[in-house]
C-alpha cells in the first residue's frame, strides 16, 4: 500500500472503450509533428488510405503496423499493439457479454 494515498480497487468494467490507437495518432501525434496524413503515410511506407482507415478507427493496428508506428514515434511497438488489444477486447466483451455469462466456469476441487 502506498503511503498517504488510499488505494482503490476497480470492480467493474469501464463504461467507455479504451482509446483506439488511431485516435492518439489523429489527435496528438500528427498535430504535434505537424504532418499531414499523406506525409505521415509516406514516412511510414504505407498507403494514405491505410493510414486514413486507422485514423478513422475503422481499421486495427496490426503487429506490423505497430512496428512501423513504434519506430516512427520512437516509443516502440508495444504501446500501439497494447492499445489496440485493449480496445478490441473491450468491444468483444460488450458484444459477447450474454454468451460469456452463460458459459460455466469449472469448479476447482480442494486438496485433501
C-alpha positions as a printed NumPy array, in Angstrom:
array([[  0.   ,   0.   ,   0.   ],
       [  1.318,   3.442,  -0.912],
       [  1.939,   5.994,   1.82 ],
       [ -0.639,   8.679,   2.365],
       [ -2.797,   7.831,  -0.634],
       [ -5.667,   5.374,  -0.431],
       [ -5.822,   2.545,  -2.956],
       [ -8.995,   1.84 ,  -4.868],
       [ -9.931,  -1.441,  -6.487],
       [-11.947,  -1.238,  -9.688],
       [-14.533,  -3.995,  -9.601],
       [-16.382,  -3.304, -12.832],
       [-15.635,  -2.766, -16.484],
       [-15.192,   0.814, -17.662],
       [-18.23 ,   2.325, -19.389],
       [-16.199,   3.711, -22.291],
       [-13.865,   1.734, -24.523],
       [-10.11 ,   2.178, -24.222],
       [ -8.733,   4.657, -26.731],
       [ -8.184,   3.323, -30.242],
       [ -4.569,   3.942, -31.315],
       [ -5.864,   5.815, -34.367],
       [ -7.37 ,   8.446, -32.073],
       [ -3.983,   9.022, -30.429],
       [ -2.358,   9.388, -33.832],
       [ -5.114,  11.692, -35.109],
       [ -5.463,  13.893, -32.024],
       [ -1.928,  14.035, -30.619],
       [  0.864,  12.59 , -32.75 ],
       [  0.264,  14.008, -36.222],
       [ -0.604,  17.522, -34.974],
       [  2.47 ,  17.549, -32.694],
       [  4.67 ,  16.526, -35.613],
       [  2.873,  18.975, -37.928],
       [  2.432,  16.249, -40.529],
       [ -0.395,  15.695, -42.969],
       [ -1.831,  12.219, -43.413],
       [ -0.073,  11.95 , -46.773],
       [  3.288,  12.946, -45.298],
       [  2.935,  10.545, -42.366],
       [  1.86 ,   7.691, -44.64 ],
       [  4.873,   8.285, -46.862],
       [  7.248,   8.25 , -43.885],
       [  5.592,   5.048, -42.581],
       [  5.864,   3.411, -46.012],
       [  2.126,   2.729, -46.255],
       [ -0.764,   3.84 , -48.44 ],
       [ -2.528,   7.045, -47.434],
       [ -5.827,   5.142, -47.41 ],
       [ -4.426,   2.642, -44.905],
       [ -3.481,   5.436, -42.516],
       [ -6.86 ,   7.127, -43.052],
       [ -8.645,   3.909, -42.011],
       [ -6.579,   3.68 , -38.822],
       [ -7.169,   7.368, -38.034],
       [-10.91 ,   6.877, -38.615],
       [-10.746,   3.896, -36.227],
       [-12.21 ,   1.615, -38.883],
       [ -9.004,  -0.424, -39.17 ],
       [ -6.928,  -2.054, -36.451],
       [ -3.238,  -1.601, -35.796],
       [ -1.593,  -4.889, -36.759],
       [  1.697,  -6.091, -35.264],
       [  3.432,  -4.951, -38.455],
       [  1.838,  -1.503, -38.229],
       [  2.745,  -1.335, -34.525],
       [  6.382,  -1.885, -35.502],
       [  6.164,   0.955, -38.028],
       [  4.436,   3.318, -35.585],
       [  6.84 ,   2.426, -32.779],
       [  9.827,   3.288, -34.933],
       [  8.162,   6.419, -36.329],
       [  7.181,   7.756, -32.887],
       [ 10.257,   6.455, -31.089],
       [  8.277,   4.613, -28.406],
       [  8.399,   1.036, -29.692],
       [  5.583,  -1.219, -30.876],
       [  4.209,  -2.348, -27.504],
       [  2.205,   0.801, -26.787],
       [  0.414,   0.647, -30.144],
       [ -0.312,  -3.059, -30.002],
       [ -1.424,  -2.948, -26.357],
       [ -3.785,  -0.05 , -27.101],
       [ -5.334,  -1.98 , -29.984],
       [ -5.66 ,  -5.162, -27.928],
       [ -7.334,  -3.316, -25.032],
       [ -9.746,  -1.61 , -27.439],
       [-10.611,  -4.839, -29.269],
       [-11.039,  -6.84 , -26.057],
       [-13.392,  -4.238, -24.577],
       [-15.526,  -4.265, -27.732],
       [-15.615,  -8.084, -27.778],
       [-16.65 ,  -8.195, -24.104],
       [-19.534,  -5.831, -24.816],
       [-20.644,  -7.798, -27.865],
       [-20.368, -11.216, -26.211],
       [-21.434, -10.4  , -22.634],
       [-24.53 , -12.635, -22.626],
       [-22.752, -15.505, -24.367],
       [-19.804, -15.383, -21.949],
       [-22.098, -15.139, -18.925],
       [-23.81 , -18.378, -19.985],
       [-20.542, -20.355, -20.107],
       [-19.943, -22.206, -16.826],
       [-16.621, -21.966, -15.042],
       [-15.059, -25.223, -13.813],
       [-15.208, -25.931, -10.114],
       [-11.771, -26.452,  -8.6  ],
       [-11.509, -29.315,  -6.117],
       [ -9.771, -28.53 ,  -2.852],
       [ -6.699, -30.559,  -1.979],
       [ -7.194, -33.012,   0.878]])
